[in-house]
Amino acid sequence: MEDLYTRIIRQRGPTEKLFKRLPGFGGYMEMTARRQADRLMREHVAEQMKMALNRLVEVEKLLLDEGGLKYMSKTRSIKTKFQTLIDRIATDSPGYSGFFDAVKVDADDLAVVYAFDEAMLNYMEMFRSKIDALQQAALSGEGVTEVIRELDVMTLEANDAYSLRDNVLKGIT
């Protein structure tokens, strides 16, 4: 997959390329493109995670059909943490720093924020894999507790990783 930031930069029109030559305006354009890439990345990740969450609901129904009522409180907790992560990703600040903002976000910070957003793509793939494993465990009747535990740990870890993004935007190290 081509780097989203690079693709956005390439799509600039002739007017933007001209303005980029103006002193100080080039940095503004660069930061604007990074914010746009960040927003697009987060929208994509949030949508993909919503699909994974819907799949988790289907696997949860399978568990219930297989007599796994005892797992429902654990899966409900995972779904809540997962939904919280999705909501944070979908609605979070794009890393904008306006002229009068108290906390300034520079290009290096935006690059770090973009890296955190990209890391969410990795978590998304891990969620899909773990939901597949849960489905297999539900069908076989073996290892369900372990997979649920791993999925729970992963949701906590992903939320913690996303919190680090907020720390970068707030200037907290």
OpenMM code with the backbone's topology and positions (N, CA, C; nanometers):
from openmm import Vec3, app, unit

residues = "MET GLU ASP LEU TYR THR ARG ILE ILE ARG GLN ARG GLY PRO THR GLU LYS LEU PHE LYS ARG LEU PRO GLY PHE GLY GLY TYR MET GLU MET THR ALA ARG ARG GLN ALA ASP ARG LEU MET ARG GLU HIS VAL ALA GLU GLN MET LYS MET ALA LEU ASN ARG LEU VAL GLU VAL GLU LYS LEU LEU LEU ASP GLU GLY GLY LEU LYS TYR MET SER LYS THR ARG SER ILE LYS THR LYS PHE GLN THR LEU ILE ASP ARG ILE ALA THR ASP SER PRO GLY TYR SER GLY PHE PHE ASP ALA VAL LYS VAL ASP ALA ASP ASP LEU ALA VAL VAL TYR ALA PHE ASP GLU ALA MET LEU ASN TYR MET GLU MET PHE ARG SER LYS ILE ASP ALA LEU GLN GLN ALA ALA LEU SER GLY GLU GLY VAL THR GLU VAL ILE ARG GLU LEU ASP VAL MET THR LEU GLU ALA ASN ASP ALA TYR SER LEU ARG ASP ASN VAL LEU LYS GLY ILE THR".split()
positions = [
    Vec3(0.0845, -0.1186, 0.0000),
    Vec3(0.0000, 0.0000, 0.0000),
    Vec3(0.0882, 0.1239, 0.0000),
    Vec3(0.0633, 0.2135, -0.0935),
    Vec3(0.1423, 0.3352, -0.1044),
    Vec3(0.1196, 0.4211, 0.0184),
    Vec3(0.2232, 0.4864, 0.0649),
    Vec3(0.2139, 0.5741, 0.1795),
    Vec3(0.1110, 0.6828, 0.1507),
    Vec3(0.0123, 0.6963, 0.2380),
    Vec3(-0.0980, 0.7892, 0.2191),
    Vec3(-0.0483, 0.9329, 0.2100),
    Vec3(0.0462, 0.9673, 0.2928),
    Vec3(0.1020, 1.1025, 0.2915),
    Vec3(0.1633, 1.1340, 0.1551),
    Vec3(0.2393, 1.0418, 0.0998),
    Vec3(0.3028, 1.0613, -0.0306),
    Vec3(0.1981, 1.0790, -0.1388),
    Vec3(0.0913, 1.0010, -0.1319),
    Vec3(-0.0155, 1.0105, -0.2311),
    Vec3(-0.0837, 1.1471, -0.2255),
    Vec3(-0.1063, 1.1982, -0.1060),
    Vec3(-0.1713, 1.3286, -0.0917),
    Vec3(-0.0805, 1.4386, -0.1464),
    Vec3(0.0477, 1.4294, -0.1166),
    Vec3(0.1433, 1.5285, -0.1664),
    Vec3(0.1439, 1.5299, -0.3186),
    Vec3(0.1408, 1.4129, -0.3802),
    Vec3(0.1439, 1.4029, -0.5267),
    Vec3(0.0188, 1.4606, -0.5912),
    Vec3(-0.0925, 1.4613, -0.5185),
    Vec3(-0.2185, 1.5060, -0.5755),
    Vec3(-0.2363, 1.6580, -0.5696),
    Vec3(-0.1381, 1.7288, -0.5231),
    Vec3(-0.1482, 1.8750, -0.5176),
    Vec3(-0.1634, 1.9328, -0.6574),
    Vec3(-0.2453, 2.0360, -0.6641),
    Vec3(-0.2660, 2.1035, -0.7919),
    Vec3(-0.1580, 2.2075, -0.8181),
    Vec3(-0.1591, 2.2679, -0.9381),
    Vec3(-0.0588, 2.3674, -0.9744),
    Vec3(-0.0608, 2.4894, -0.8820),
    Vec3(-0.1787, 2.5306, -0.8356),
    Vec3(-0.1875, 2.6459, -0.7466),
    Vec3(-0.1176, 2.6174, -0.6141),
    Vec3(-0.1400, 2.4987, -0.5602),
    Vec3(-0.0741, 2.4621, -0.4349),
    Vec3(0.0765, 2.4565, -0.4521),
    Vec3(0.1214, 2.4055, -0.5661),
    Vec3(0.2651, 2.3998, -0.5913),
    Vec3(0.3239, 2.5399, -0.5989),
    Vec3(0.2487, 2.6350, -0.6576),
    Vec3(0.2933, 2.7736, -0.6655),
    Vec3(0.2995, 2.8350, -0.5255),
    Vec3(0.1947, 2.8170, -0.4456),
    Vec3(0.1918, 2.8730, -0.3104),
    Vec3(0.3021, 2.8149, -0.2230),
    Vec3(0.3386, 2.6914, -0.2500),
    Vec3(0.4428, 2.6278, -0.1708),
    Vec3(0.5761, 2.7019, -0.1834),
    Vec3(0.5936, 2.7721, -0.2944),
    Vec3(0.7163, 2.8491, -0.3159),
    Vec3(0.7213, 2.9753, -0.2307),
    Vec3(0.6078, 3.0212, -0.1825),
    Vec3(0.6050, 3.1423, -0.0995),
    Vec3(0.6700, 3.1143, 0.0347),
    Vec3(0.7480, 3.2094, 0.0864),
    Vec3(0.8157, 3.1880, 0.2152),
    Vec3(0.7155, 3.1569, 0.3270),
    Vec3(0.7412, 3.0499, 0.3968),
    Vec3(0.6570, 3.0106, 0.5106),
    Vec3(0.5337, 2.9318, 0.4729),
    Vec3(0.4879, 2.9466, 0.3504),
    Vec3(0.3651, 2.8800, 0.3092),
    Vec3(0.3878, 2.7318, 0.2827),
    Vec3(0.5088, 2.6962, 0.2410),
    Vec3(0.5407, 2.5561, 0.2139),
    Vec3(0.5237, 2.4700, 0.3374),
    Vec3(0.5698, 2.5185, 0.4517),
    Vec3(0.5548, 2.4443, 0.5771),
    Vec3(0.4093, 2.4273, 0.6149),
    Vec3(0.3293, 2.5317, 0.5888),
    Vec3(0.1863, 2.5236, 0.6164),
    Vec3(0.1226, 2.4153, 0.5304),
    Vec3(0.1575, 2.4137, 0.4002),
    Vec3(0.1011, 2.3146, 0.3096),
    Vec3(0.1415, 2.1736, 0.3521),
    Vec3(0.2655, 2.1604, 0.3945),
    Vec3(0.3160, 2.0301, 0.4390),
    Vec3(0.2354, 1.9802, 0.5584),
    Vec3(0.2134, 2.0681, 0.6563),
    Vec3(0.1387, 2.0281, 0.7763),
    Vec3(-0.0072, 1.9992, 0.7418),
    Vec3(-0.0641, 2.0769, 0.6497),
    Vec3(-0.2023, 2.0533, 0.6090),
    Vec3(-0.2158, 1.9157, 0.5435),
    Vec3(-0.1209, 1.8803, 0.4589),
    Vec3(-0.1249, 1.7495, 0.3927),
    Vec3(-0.1111, 1.6379, 0.4955),
    Vec3(-0.0250, 1.6567, 0.5946),
    Vec3(-0.0090, 1.5549, 0.6981),
    Vec3(-0.1373, 1.5393, 0.7795),
    Vec3(-0.2026, 1.6499, 0.8110),
    Vec3(-0.3288, 1.6423, 0.8854),
    Vec3(-0.4351, 1.5697, 0.8035),
    Vec3(-0.4384, 1.5989, 0.6731),
    Vec3(-0.5352, 1.5326, 0.5861),
    Vec3(-0.5065, 1.3825, 0.5788),
    Vec3(-0.3808, 1.3469, 0.5658),
    Vec3(-0.3437, 1.2054, 0.5617),
    Vec3(-0.3811, 1.1374, 0.6925),
    Vec3(-0.3570, 1.2051, 0.8033),
    Vec3(-0.3906, 1.1513, 0.9350),
    Vec3(-0.5413, 1.1263, 0.9449),
    Vec3(-0.6207, 1.2237, 0.9013),
    Vec3(-0.7659, 1.2101, 0.9085),
    Vec3(-0.8140, 1.0941, 0.8216),
    Vec3(-0.7625, 1.0844, 0.6995),
    Vec3(-0.8030, 0.9759, 0.6096),
    Vec3(-0.7636, 0.8392, 0.6656),
    Vec3(-0.6454, 0.8325, 0.7232),
    Vec3(-0.5989, 0.7071, 0.7824),
    Vec3(-0.6906, 0.6658, 0.8975),
    Vec3(-0.7232, 0.7607, 0.9843),
    Vec3(-0.8085, 0.7283, 1.0988),
    Vec3(-0.9479, 0.6866, 1.0552),
    Vec3(-1.0026, 0.7526, 0.9525),
    Vec3(-1.1344, 0.7135, 0.9016),
    Vec3(-1.1314, 0.5704, 0.8492),
    Vec3(-1.0257, 0.5367, 0.7767),
    Vec3(-1.0120, 0.4007, 0.7230),
    Vec3(-1.0000, 0.2980, 0.8360),
    Vec3(-0.9149, 0.3268, 0.9332),
    Vec3(-0.8944, 0.2333, 1.0445),
    Vec3(-1.0238, 0.2159, 1.1230),
    Vec3(-1.0925, 0.3264, 1.1514),
    Vec3(-1.2178, 0.3183, 1.2276),
    Vec3(-1.3209, 0.2333, 1.1537),
    Vec3(-1.3319, 0.2521, 1.0236),
    Vec3(-1.4277, 0.1735, 0.9448),
    Vec3(-1.3928, 0.0253, 0.9461),
    Vec3(-1.2654, -0.0067, 0.9286),
    Vec3(-1.2224, -0.1461, 0.9304),
    Vec3(-1.2439, -0.2088, 1.0679),
    Vec3(-1.2195, -0.1322, 1.1734),
    Vec3(-1.2402, -0.1846, 1.3087),
    Vec3(-1.3879, -0.2051, 1.3380),
    Vec3(-1.4739, -0.1194, 1.2823),
    Vec3(-1.6189, -0.1396, 1.2975),
    Vec3(-1.6599, -0.2725, 1.2356),
    Vec3(-1.6032, -0.3025, 1.1203),
    Vec3(-1.6340, -0.4301, 1.0553),
    Vec3(-1.5852, -0.5469, 1.1407),
    Vec3(-1.4685, -0.5322, 1.2020),
    Vec3(-1.4169, -0.6379, 1.2896),
    Vec3(-1.5058, -0.6528, 1.4125),
    Vec3(-1.5528, -0.5416, 1.4667),
    Vec3(-1.6420, -0.5477, 1.5823),
    Vec3(-1.7722, -0.6179, 1.5459),
    Vec3(-1.8251, -0.5895, 1.4288),
    Vec3(-1.9468, -0.6584, 1.3838),
    Vec3(-1.9224, -0.8086, 1.3720),
    Vec3(-1.8055, -0.8437, 1.3263),
    Vec3(-1.7695, -0.9854, 1.3166),
    Vec3(-1.7595, -1.0491, 1.4543),
    Vec3(-1.7060, -0.9726, 1.5502),
    Vec3(-1.6984, -1.0220, 1.6877),
    Vec3(-1.8378, -1.0501, 1.7421),
    Vec3(-1.9333, -0.9656, 1.7084),
    Vec3(-2.0721, -0.9876, 1.7514),
    Vec3(-2.1249, -1.1185, 1.6934),
    Vec3(-2.0922, -1.1458, 1.5673),
    Vec3(-2.1348, -1.2719, 1.5045),
    Vec3(-2.0701, -1.3923, 1.5725),
    Vec3(-1.9427, -1.3803, 1.6063),
    Vec3(-1.8732, -1.4899, 1.6754),
    Vec3(-1.9319, -1.5071, 1.8151),
    Vec3(-1.9681, -1.3972, 1.8774),
    Vec3(-2.0313, -1.4039, 2.0089),
    Vec3(-2.1629, -1.4822, 2.0017),
    Vec3(-2.2391, -1.4602, 1.8960),
    Vec3(-2.3636, -1.5367, 1.8763),
    Vec3(-2.3330, -1.6850, 1.8588),
    Vec3(-2.2266, -1.7149, 1.7852),
    Vec3(-2.1845, -1.8537, 1.7680),
    Vec3(-2.1489, -1.9152, 1.9027),
    Vec3(-2.0759, -1.8402, 1.9840),
    Vec3(-2.0409, -1.8883, 2.1179),
    Vec3(-2.1670, -1.9187, 2.1981),
    Vec3(-2.2629, -1.8294, 2.1897),
    Vec3(-2.3880, -1.8470, 2.2630),
    Vec3(-2.4631, -1.9701, 2.2138),
    Vec3(-2.4647, -1.9898, 2.0830),
    Vec3(-2.5308, -2.1073, 2.0257),
    Vec3(-2.4624, -2.2370, 2.0697),
    Vec3(-2.3332, -2.2301, 2.0930),
    Vec3(-2.2566, -2.3480, 2.1349),
    Vec3(-2.2572, -2.3662, 2.2870),
    Vec3(-2.3444, -2.2913, 2.3547),
    Vec3(-2.3572, -2.3065, 2.4999),
    Vec3(-2.2571, -2.2250, 2.5791),
    Vec3(-2.2057, -2.1195, 2.5208),
    Vec3(-2.1033, -2.0385, 2.5863),
    Vec3(-2.1573, -1.9166, 2.6581),
    Vec3(-2.2685, -1.9312, 2.7284),
    Vec3(-2.3275, -1.8194, 2.8024),
    Vec3(-2.2285, -1.7622, 2.9037),
    Vec3(-2.1419, -1.8471, 2.9566),
    Vec3(-2.0463, -1.8025, 3.0580),
    Vec3(-1.9431, -1.7035, 3.0039),
    Vec3(-1.9305, -1.6947, 2.8705),
    Vec3(-1.8333, -1.6031, 2.8107),
    Vec3(-1.8912, -1.4651, 2.7802),
    Vec3(-2.0219, -1.4494, 2.7936),
    Vec3(-2.0869, -1.3271, 2.7472),
    Vec3(-2.0420, -1.2013, 2.8222),
    Vec3(-2.0200, -1.2089, 2.9510),
    Vec3(-1.9754, -1.0890, 3.0231),
    Vec3(-1.8351, -1.0484, 2.9787),
    Vec3(-1.7513, -1.1471, 2.9491),
    Vec3(-1.6158, -1.1163, 2.9028),
    Vec3(-1.6182, -1.0572, 2.7624),
    Vec3(-1.6986, -1.1147, 2.6744),
    Vec3(-1.7040, -1.0615, 2.5381),
    Vec3(-1.7709, -0.9241, 2.5359),
    Vec3(-1.8677, -0.9021, 2.6242),
    Vec3(-1.9312, -0.7695, 2.6327),
    Vec3(-1.8285, -0.6650, 2.6747),
    Vec3(-1.7431, -0.6998, 2.7696),
    Vec3(-1.6374, -0.6090, 2.8135),
    Vec3(-1.5411, -0.5775, 2.6995),
    Vec3(-1.5055, -0.6793, 2.6220),
    Vec3(-1.4163, -0.6588, 2.5070),
    Vec3(-1.4831, -0.5679, 2.4041),
    Vec3(-1.6108, -0.5931, 2.3772),
    Vec3(-1.6826, -0.5105, 2.2798),
    Vec3(-1.6865, -0.3642, 2.3242),
    Vec3(-1.7052, -0.3410, 2.4525),
    Vec3(-1.7081, -0.2042, 2.5041),
    Vec3(-1.5733, -0.1355, 2.4854),
    Vec3(-1.4653, -0.2049, 2.5175),
    Vec3(-1.3310, -0.1478, 2.5006),
    Vec3(-1.3009, -0.1259, 2.3530),
    Vec3(-1.3417, -0.2198, 2.2721),
    Vec3(-1.3198, -0.2107, 2.1284),
    Vec3(-1.3970, -0.0919, 2.0707),
    Vec3(-1.5237, -0.0763, 2.1103),
    Vec3(-1.6053, 0.0353, 2.0628),
    Vec3(-1.5475, 0.1682, 2.1098),
    Vec3(-1.4960, 0.1720, 2.2311),
    Vec3(-1.4323, 0.2937, 2.2824),
    Vec3(-1.3132, 0.3319, 2.1952),
    Vec3(-1.2325, 0.2343, 2.1591),
    Vec3(-1.1176, 0.2597, 2.0726),
    Vec3(-1.1639, 0.3116, 1.9369),
    Vec3(-1.2636, 0.2498, 1.8792),
    Vec3(-1.3158, 0.2930, 1.7494),
    Vec3(-1.3644, 0.4370, 1.7573),
    Vec3(-1.4385, 0.4699, 1.8619),
    Vec3(-1.4900, 0.6056, 1.8783),
    Vec3(-1.3772, 0.7065, 1.8935),
    Vec3(-1.2750, 0.6704, 1.9684),
    Vec3(-1.1611, 0.7607, 1.9859),
    Vec3(-1.0909, 0.7857, 1.8530),
    Vec3(-1.0713, 0.6804, 1.7765),
    Vec3(-1.0025, 0.6931, 1.6473),
    Vec3(-1.0859, 0.7773, 1.5514),
    Vec3(-1.2150, 0.7521, 1.5472),
    Vec3(-1.3025, 0.8210, 1.4519),
    Vec3(-1.3218, 0.9685, 1.4845),
    Vec3(-1.3170, 1.0050, 1.6108),
    Vec3(-1.3513, 1.1425, 1.6494),
    Vec3(-1.2339, 1.2238, 1.7008),
    Vec3(-1.1161, 1.1671, 1.7054),
    Vec3(-1.0023, 1.2363, 1.7650),
    Vec3(-0.9539, 1.3515, 1.6785),
    Vec3(-0.8817, 1.4393, 1.7396),
    Vec3(-0.8240, 1.5547, 1.6732),
    Vec3(-0.7251, 1.5100, 1.5671),
    Vec3(-0.7250, 1.5775, 1.4515),
    Vec3(-0.6338, 1.5371, 1.3452),
    Vec3(-0.4919, 1.5873, 1.3620),
    Vec3(-0.4585, 1.6418, 1.4763),
    Vec3(-0.3228, 1.6912, 1.4949),
    Vec3(-0.3098, 1.8338, 1.4474),
    Vec3(-0.4197, 1.9098, 1.4557),
    Vec3(-0.4176, 2.0467, 1.4074),
    Vec3(-0.3606, 2.1396, 1.5127),
    Vec3(-0.2832, 2.2333, 1.4677),
    Vec3(-0.2314, 2.3372, 1.5548),
    Vec3(-0.2484, 2.4693, 1.4836),
    Vec3(-0.3447, 2.5458, 1.5285),
    Vec3(-0.3691, 2.6758, 1.4680),
    Vec3(-0.2769, 2.7821, 1.5260),
    Vec3(-0.2903, 2.9025, 1.4765),
    Vec3(-0.2018, 3.0120, 1.5145),
    Vec3(-0.2103, 3.0435, 1.6640),
    Vec3(-0.3299, 3.0400, 1.7205),
    Vec3(-0.3475, 3.0780, 1.8599),
    Vec3(-0.3603, 2.9593, 1.9551),
    Vec3(-0.3401, 2.8394, 1.9086),
    Vec3(-0.3498, 2.7224, 1.9956),
    Vec3(-0.2423, 2.7257, 2.1027),
    Vec3(-0.2807, 2.6807, 2.2225),
    Vec3(-0.1866, 2.6804, 2.3350),
    Vec3(-0.0742, 2.5802, 2.3128),
    Vec3(-0.1076, 2.4658, 2.2590),
    Vec3(-0.0072, 2.3623, 2.2345),
    Vec3(0.0175, 2.3562, 2.0843),
    Vec3(0.1389, 2.3821, 2.0446),
    Vec3(0.1746, 2.3799, 1.9031),
    Vec3(0.2184, 2.2394, 1.8629),
    Vec3(0.1688, 2.1932, 1.7510),
    Vec3(0.2054, 2.0626, 1.6977),
    Vec3(0.2894, 2.0882, 1.5737),
    Vec3(0.4163, 2.0510, 1.5806),
    Vec3(0.5038, 2.0748, 1.4656),
    Vec3(0.5067, 1.9535, 1.3729),
    Vec3(0.5812, 1.9660, 1.2654),
    Vec3(0.5855, 1.8598, 1.1641),
    Vec3(0.6372, 1.7279, 1.2216),
    Vec3(0.7353, 1.7347, 1.3124),
    Vec3(0.7875, 1.6117, 1.3731),
    Vec3(0.6804, 1.5423, 1.4562),
    Vec3(0.6029, 1.6226, 1.5314),
    Vec3(0.4938, 1.5650, 1.6108),
    Vec3(0.3887, 1.5024, 1.5196),
    Vec3(0.3572, 1.5696, 1.4094),
    Vec3(0.2592, 1.5139, 1.3166),
    Vec3(0.3071, 1.3825, 1.2574),
    Vec3(0.4361, 1.3731, 1.2320),
    Vec3(0.4910, 1.2475, 1.1802),
    Vec3(0.4746, 1.1363, 1.2832),
    Vec3(0.4935, 1.1680, 1.4106),
    Vec3(0.4758, 1.0693, 1.5173),
    Vec3(0.3286, 1.0299, 1.5279),
    Vec3(0.2395, 1.1285, 1.5219),
    Vec3(0.0957, 1.1004, 1.5271),
    Vec3(0.0560, 1.0098, 1.4113),
    Vec3(0.1087, 1.0390, 1.2938),
    Vec3(0.0797, 0.9574, 1.1762),
    Vec3(0.1292, 0.8144, 1.1977),
    Vec3(0.2438, 0.8000, 1.2622),
    Vec3(0.2973, 0.6666, 1.2908),
    Vec3(0.2049, 0.5910, 1.3869),
    Vec3(0.1501, 0.6605, 1.4863),
    Vec3(0.0560, 0.5956, 1.5780),
    Vec3(-0.0692, 0.5516, 1.5032),
    Vec3(-0.1169, 0.6362, 1.4128),
    Vec3(-0.2351, 0.5989, 1.3354),
    Vec3(-0.2067, 0.4782, 1.2472),
    Vec3(-0.0886, 0.4761, 1.1912),
    Vec3(-0.0503, 0.3622, 1.1088),
    Vec3(-0.0391, 0.2351, 1.1934),
    Vec3(0.0060, 0.2512, 1.3180),
    Vec3(0.0142, 0.1356, 1.4080),
    Vec3(-0.1244, 0.0778, 1.4349),
    Vec3(-0.2272, 0.1623, 1.4290),
    Vec3(-0.3632, 0.1135, 1.4487),
    Vec3(-0.4020, 0.0164, 1.3376),
    Vec3(-0.3444, 0.0351, 1.2179),
    Vec3(-0.3678, -0.0615, 1.1105),
    Vec3(-0.3171, -0.1996, 1.1509),
    Vec3(-0.2034, -0.2015, 1.2174),
    Vec3(-0.1491, -0.3288, 1.2649),
    Vec3(-0.2401, -0.3918, 1.3694),
    Vec3(-0.2912, -0.3097, 1.4611),
    Vec3(-0.3847, -0.3633, 1.5602),
    Vec3(-0.5101, -0.4162, 1.4925),
    Vec3(-0.5558, -0.3460, 1.3898),
    Vec3(-0.6746, -0.3899, 1.3186),
    Vec3(-0.6542, -0.5315, 1.2639),
    Vec3(-0.5380, -0.5562, 1.2043),
    Vec3(-0.5075, -0.6894, 1.1518),
    Vec3(-0.4990, -0.7919, 1.2653),
    Vec3(-0.4414, -0.7529, 1.3774),
    Vec3(-0.4332, -0.8445, 1.4915),
    Vec3(-0.5724, -0.8766, 1.5456),
    Vec3(-0.6615, -0.7752, 1.5477),
    Vec3(-0.7995, -0.8002, 1.5918),
    Vec3(-0.8666, -0.9010, 1.4995),
    Vec3(-0.8519, -0.8810, 1.3704),
    Vec3(-0.9121, -0.9749, 1.2744),
    Vec3(-0.8615, -1.1169, 1.2980),
    Vec3(-0.7327, -1.1289, 1.3142),
    Vec3(-0.6718, -1.2605, 1.3365),
    Vec3(-0.7231, -1.3234, 1.4649),
    Vec3(-0.7314, -1.2445, 1.5693),
    Vec3(-0.7757, -1.2971, 1.6985),
    Vec3(-0.9246, -1.3326, 1.6945),
    Vec3(-1.0041, -1.2578, 1.6197),
    Vec3(-1.1465, -1.2906, 1.6066),
    Vec3(-1.1616, -1.4205, 1.5278),
    Vec3(-1.0771, -1.4410, 1.4264),
    Vec3(-1.0752, -1.5690, 1.3544),
    Vec3(-1.0432, -1.6832, 1.4505),
    Vec3(-0.9441, -1.6598, 1.5364),
    Vec3(-0.9046, -1.7622, 1.6334),
    Vec3(-1.0182, -1.7909, 1.7310),
    Vec3(-1.0905, -1.6873, 1.7701),
    Vec3(-1.2035, -1.7066, 1.8613),
    Vec3(-1.3134, -1.7875, 1.7933),
    Vec3(-1.3370, -1.7603, 1.6668),
    Vec3(-1.4377, -1.8366, 1.5936),
    Vec3(-1.3987, -1.9847, 1.5875),
    Vec3(-1.2728, -2.0113, 1.5579),
    Vec3(-1.2256, -2.1497, 1.5526),
    Vec3(-1.2354, -2.2169, 1.6894),
    Vec3(-1.2018, -2.1419, 1.7932),
    Vec3(-1.2102, -2.1972, 1.9286),
    Vec3(-1.3561, -2.2262, 1.9653),
    Vec3(-1.4468, -2.1376, 1.9245),
    Vec3(-1.5893, -2.1591, 1.9538),
    Vec3(-1.6407, -2.2830, 1.8822),
    Vec3(-1.5988, -2.3011, 1.7577),
    Vec3(-1.6434, -2.4177, 1.6815),
    Vec3(-1.5877, -2.5483, 1.7377),
    Vec3(-1.4620, -2.5431, 1.7842),
    Vec3(-1.4007, -2.6647, 1.8377),
    Vec3(-1.4320, -2.6860, 1.9853),
    Vec3(-1.4733, -2.5798, 2.0518),
    Vec3(-1.5030, -2.5900, 2.1949),
    Vec3(-1.3786, -2.5919, 2.2817),
    Vec3(-1.2656, -2.5589, 2.2250),
    Vec3(-1.1396, -2.5614, 2.2998),
    Vec3(-1.0653, -2.4290, 2.2869),
    Vec3(-1.0112, -2.3829, 2.3985),
    Vec3(-0.9269, -2.2642, 2.3986),
    Vec3(-1.0008, -2.1321, 2.3954),
    Vec3(-1.1304, -2.1344, 2.4162),
    Vec3(-1.2099, -2.0113, 2.4093),
    Vec3(-1.1644, -1.9116, 2.5153),
    Vec3(-1.1469, -1.9592, 2.6374),
    Vec3(-1.1069, -1.8701, 2.7472),
    Vec3(-0.9741, -1.8015, 2.7167),
    Vec3(-0.8789, -1.8748, 2.6635),
    Vec3(-0.7472, -1.8181, 2.6338),
    Vec3(-0.7560, -1.7115, 2.5253),
    Vec3(-0.8314, -1.7405, 2.4203),
    Vec3(-0.8431, -1.6446, 2.3102),
    Vec3(-0.9157, -1.5189, 2.3576),
    Vec3(-1.0193, -1.5356, 2.4385),
    Vec3(-1.0910, -1.4197, 2.4929),
    Vec3(-0.9962, -1.3363, 2.5782),
    Vec3(-0.9156, -1.4011, 2.6587),
    Vec3(-0.8185, -1.3293, 2.7421),
    Vec3(-0.7198, -1.2514, 2.6547),
    Vec3(-0.6698, -1.3148, 2.5493),
    Vec3(-0.5758, -1.2483, 2.4577),
    Vec3(-0.6417, -1.1307, 2.3868),
    Vec3(-0.7662, -1.1468, 2.3469),
    Vec3(-0.8394, -1.0389, 2.2815),
    Vec3(-0.8618, -0.9222, 2.3776),
    Vec3(-0.8907, -0.9535, 2.5022),
    Vec3(-0.9097, -0.8500, 2.6042),
    Vec3(-0.7802, -0.7713, 2.6257),
    Vec3(-0.6696, -0.8431, 2.6381),
    Vec3(-0.5398, -0.7778, 2.6564),
    Vec3(-0.5082, -0.6894, 2.5363),
    Vec3(-0.5392, -0.7373, 2.4173),
    Vec3(-0.5110, -0.6611, 2.2961),
    Vec3(-0.5925, -0.5319, 2.2910),
    Vec3(-0.7191, -0.5367, 2.3332),
    Vec3(-0.8004, -0.4144, 2.3323),
    Vec3(-0.7449, -0.3124, 2.4304),
    Vec3(-0.7001, -0.3588, 2.5463),
    Vec3(-0.6386, -0.2670, 2.6431),
    Vec3(-0.5100, -0.2068, 2.5869),
    Vec3(-0.4285, -0.2889, 2.5270),
    Vec3(-0.3015, -0.2430, 2.4705),
    Vec3(-0.3244, -0.1423, 2.3579),
    Vec3(-0.4205, -0.1690, 2.2718),
    Vec3(-0.4492, -0.0781, 2.1611),
    Vec3(-0.4995, 0.0563, 2.2136),
    Vec3(-0.5847, 0.0542, 2.3160),
    Vec3(-0.6318, 0.1785, 2.3763),
    Vec3(-0.5162, 0.2560, 2.4399),
    Vec3(-0.4274, 0.1852, 2.5076),
    Vec3(-0.3106, 0.2506, 2.5681),
    Vec3(-0.2209, 0.3117, 2.4608),
    Vec3(-0.2004, 0.2387, 2.3527),
    Vec3(-0.1172, 0.2900, 2.2433),
    Vec3(-0.1800, 0.4152, 2.1832),
    Vec3(-0.3123, 0.4140, 2.1711),
    Vec3(-0.3779, 0.5317, 2.1145),
    Vec3(-0.3721, 0.6504, 2.2105),
    Vec3(-0.3673, 0.6235, 2.3398),
    Vec3(-0.3523, 0.7313, 2.4380),
    Vec3(-0.2184, 0.8025, 2.4215),
    Vec3(-0.1171, 0.7281, 2.3798),
    Vec3(0.0138, 0.7896, 2.3557),
    Vec3(0.0040, 0.8957, 2.2461),
    Vec3(-0.0841, 0.8727, 2.1498),
    Vec3(-0.1073, 0.9712, 2.0430),
    Vec3(-0.1552, 1.1027, 2.1031),
    Vec3(-0.2513, 1.0952, 2.1956),
    Vec3(-0.3010, 1.2149, 2.2613),
    Vec3(-0.1896, 1.2874, 2.3360),
    Vec3(-0.1018, 1.2099, 2.3973),
    Vec3(0.0099, 1.2703, 2.4699),
    Vec3(0.1010, 1.3508, 2.3772),
    Vec3(0.1227, 1.3007, 2.2578),
    Vec3(0.2039, 1.3738, 2.1602),
    Vec3(0.1341, 1.5047, 2.1235),
    Vec3(0.0037, 1.4978, 2.0977),
    Vec3(-0.0694, 1.6177, 2.0595),
    Vec3(-0.0748, 1.7212, 2.1718),
    Vec3(-0.0741, 1.6762, 2.2943),
    Vec3(-0.0786, 1.7671, 2.4092),
    Vec3(0.0606, 1.8092, 2.4545),
    Vec3(0.1614, 1.7555, 2.3896),
    Vec3(0.2979, 1.7933, 2.4255),
    Vec3(0.3481, 1.7231, 2.5498),
    Vec3(0.2830, 1.6140, 2.5893),
    Vec3(0.3241, 1.5367, 2.7066),
    Vec3(0.4190, 1.4291, 2.6604),
    Vec3(0.5337, 1.4179, 2.7248),
    Vec3(0.6292, 1.3163, 2.6834),
    Vec3(0.6156, 1.1923, 2.7680),
] * unit.nanometer
topology = app.Topology()
chain = topology.addChain("A")
for resn in residues:
    res = topology.addResidue(resn, chain)
    for name in ("N", "CA", "C"):
        topology.addAtom(name, app.Element.getBySymbol(name[0]), res)
